[in-house]
Amino acid sequence: MTSVVSLKEDSLTEGNLVKVGKNKHLEENAWGWQIVPVGLRILMNRLYDPYQQPLFIL
């Protein structure tokens, strides 16, 4: 999930646990989250690098 800083109160979304600014370049899912697919790739690489063990997404 991504978030941005915004001064406008009307441009906030309540995705996850906190109100954050909306990224105008991303769509929201049903829960109000703005998902960045490349973020999952970065996370998986960071988890894999130190341990060199397979990771599975269930």
KEDREN-401746 format. One record per residue: residue number from 0; x, y, z of N, C-alpha, C in turn; residue in three letters. Coordinates in Angstrom, 3 decimals. Atoms other than C-alpha are relative to their C-alpha. Layout:
REM KEDREN-401746
<NUM, <X, Y, Z>, <X, Y, Z>, <X, Y, Z>, "ALA">,
...
***
This chain:
REM KEDREN-401746
<0, <0.856, -1.176, 0.000>, <0.000, 0.000, 0.000>, <0.892, 1.225, 0.000>, "MET">,
<1, <-0.764, -1.238, 0.057>, <1.207, 3.497, -0.670>, <-0.803, 1.142, 0.620>, "THR">,
<2, <0.688, -1.185, -0.509>, <0.390, 6.887, 0.796>, <0.815, 1.233, -0.357>, "SER">,
<3, <-0.661, -1.280, 0.258>, <1.213, 10.534, 0.203>, <-0.436, 0.989, 1.076>, "VAL">,
<4, <0.332, -1.058, -0.950>, <1.167, 13.664, 2.338>, <-0.882, 1.012, -0.722>, "VAL">,
<5, <0.909, -0.961, 0.606>, <-1.695, 16.068, 1.683>, <-0.478, 0.999, 1.042>, "SER">,
<6, <0.531, -1.031, -0.881>, <-2.827, 19.340, 3.202>, <-1.520, 0.093, -0.099>, "LEU">,
<7, <1.440, -0.059, 0.208>, <-6.354, 18.942, 1.822>, <-0.682, -1.161, 0.727>, "LYS">,
<8, <0.708, 1.012, -0.794>, <-8.626, 17.090, 4.224>, <-0.908, -0.870, -0.866>, "GLU">,
<9, <0.923, 0.763, 0.848>, <-10.998, 16.018, 1.416>, <0.703, -1.023, -0.888>, "ASP">,
<10, <-0.719, 0.937, 0.864>, <-8.252, 14.115, -0.441>, <0.644, -1.128, 0.803>, "SER">,
<11, <-0.548, 1.072, -0.824>, <-7.582, 11.650, 2.384>, <-0.802, -1.280, -0.176>, "LEU">,
<12, <0.654, 1.299, 0.047>, <-8.365, 7.942, 2.337>, <0.304, -0.735, 1.295>, "THR">,
<13, <-0.195, 0.738, -1.240>, <-8.749, 5.577, 5.274>, <0.453, -1.430, -0.266>, "GLU">,
<14, <-0.526, 1.330, 0.254>, <-6.916, 2.638, 3.776>, <0.839, -0.468, 1.183>, "GLY">,
<15, <-0.692, 0.627, -1.120>, <-5.511, 0.277, 6.432>, <-0.407, 0.655, 1.317>, "ASN">,
<16, <0.319, -0.481, -1.347>, <-5.302, 1.951, 9.877>, <0.010, 1.510, 0.168>, "LEU">,
<17, <-0.143, -1.449, -0.157>, <-4.551, 5.620, 9.269>, <-0.544, 0.727, -1.223>, "VAL">,
<18, <0.407, -0.828, 1.129>, <-5.871, 8.421, 7.104>, <1.258, 0.532, -0.675>, "LYS">,
<19, <-1.156, -0.466, 0.765>, <-3.367, 9.191, 4.369>, <-0.493, 0.658, -1.279>, "VAL">,
<20, <0.363, -0.644, 1.256>, <-3.348, 11.256, 1.198>, <-0.103, -1.007, -1.128>, "GLY">,
<21, <0.176, 0.876, 1.151>, <-4.507, 9.649, -2.041>, <1.044, 0.315, -1.062>, "LYS">,
<22, <-0.893, -0.154, 1.143>, <-2.034, 9.079, -4.859>, <-0.889, 0.041, -1.237>, "ASN">,
<23, <0.925, -0.169, 1.123>, <-3.857, 10.400, -7.922>, <0.323, -0.914, -1.185>, "LYS">,
<24, <-0.401, 0.877, 1.097>, <-1.992, 7.946, -10.191>, <-0.368, -1.462, 0.238>, "HIS">,
<25, <0.338, 1.381, -0.337>, <-3.274, 4.780, -8.462>, <-1.486, -0.160, 0.268>, "LEU">,
<26, <1.391, 0.316, -0.312>, <-6.671, 3.117, -8.209>, <-0.089, -0.552, 1.418>, "GLU">,
<27, <0.248, 0.575, -1.329>, <-8.195, 2.109, -4.864>, <-0.702, -1.337, -0.158>, "GLU">,
<28, <0.760, 1.244, 0.003>, <-9.404, -1.398, -4.099>, <-1.248, 0.185, 0.871>, "ASN">,
<29, <1.255, -0.085, -0.758>, <-12.642, -2.198, -2.222>, <0.200, 0.492, 1.429>, "ALA">,
<30, <-0.279, -0.422, -1.377>, <-10.969, -1.453, 1.139>, <0.615, 1.392, 0.075>, "TRP">,
<31, <-0.572, -1.338, 0.018>, <-9.627, 1.943, 0.065>, <1.514, 0.014, -0.070>, "GLY">,
<32, <-1.460, 0.066, 0.097>, <-6.029, 0.744, -0.315>, <0.448, 0.309, -1.412>, "TRP">,
<33, <-0.617, -0.247, 1.295>, <-3.853, 1.967, -3.129>, <1.247, -0.882, -0.077>, "GLN">,
<34, <-1.035, 1.015, 0.057>, <-1.689, -1.026, -3.982>, <1.016, 0.334, -1.086>, "ILE">,
<35, <-1.087, -0.189, 0.957>, <1.705, -0.674, -5.702>, <0.644, -1.365, -0.231>, "VAL">,
<36, <-0.526, 1.343, 0.230>, <2.633, -4.018, -7.320>, <1.516, -0.110, 0.134>, "PRO">,
<37, <-1.461, 0.071, -0.105>, <6.338, -3.193, -7.503>, <0.438, -0.019, 1.470>, "VAL">,
<38, <-0.311, 0.032, -1.432>, <6.249, -2.743, -3.711>, <0.087, -1.425, 0.524>, "GLY">,
<39, <-0.059, 1.404, -0.393>, <5.534, -6.462, -3.301>, <1.318, -0.616, -0.454>, "LEU">,
<40, <-1.275, 0.517, 0.526>, <8.548, -7.263, -5.476>, <1.169, 0.463, 0.863>, "ARG">,
<41, <-1.073, -0.542, -0.842>, <10.795, -5.009, -3.395>, <0.013, -0.694, 1.356>, "ILE">,
<42, <0.097, 0.688, -1.284>, <9.537, -6.572, -0.155>, <0.528, -1.428, -0.104>, "LEU">,
<43, <-0.450, 1.384, 0.171>, <10.096, -10.113, -1.461>, <1.520, -0.069, -0.168>, "MET">,
<44, <-1.460, -0.027, 0.166>, <13.644, -9.226, -2.537>, <0.704, 0.268, 1.323>, "ASN">,
<45, <-0.614, -0.311, -1.301>, <14.428, -7.738, 0.883>, <-0.084, -1.171, 0.966>, "ARG">,
<46, <0.128, 1.175, -0.853>, <13.135, -10.844, 2.626>, <0.878, -1.153, -0.481>, "LEU">,
<47, <-0.775, 1.106, 0.557>, <14.948, -13.231, 0.288>, <1.514, 0.201, 0.179>, "TYR">,
<48, <-1.443, -0.269, 0.028>, <18.389, -11.558, 0.197>, <0.774, -0.495, 1.218>, "ASP">,
<49, <-0.830, 0.427, -1.131>, <19.581, -12.215, 3.777>, <-0.013, -1.509, 0.249>, "PRO">,
<50, <0.139, 1.412, -0.354>, <18.359, -15.835, 4.003>, <0.147, -0.962, -1.175>, "TYR">,
<51, <-0.101, 0.813, 1.212>, <18.392, -17.116, 0.395>, <-0.867, -1.257, 0.070>, "GLN">,
<52, <0.955, 1.108, -0.107>, <15.353, -19.324, 1.104>, <-1.238, 0.342, -0.841>, "GLN">,
<53, <1.203, -0.264, 0.802>, <12.251, -19.754, -1.084>, <-1.092, 0.698, 0.811>, "PRO">,
<54, <1.127, -0.694, -0.609>, <9.296, -17.474, -0.325>, <-1.262, -0.357, -0.773>, "LEU">,
<55, <1.267, 0.337, 0.634>, <5.672, -18.372, -1.025>, <-1.080, 0.973, 0.461>, "PHE">,
<56, <1.133, -0.855, -0.317>, <2.648, -16.096, -1.171>, <-1.247, -0.878, -0.044>, "ILE">,
<57, <1.195, 0.839, -0.055>, <-0.483, -17.913, -0.057>, <-1.254, 0.827, -0.024>, "LEU">,
***
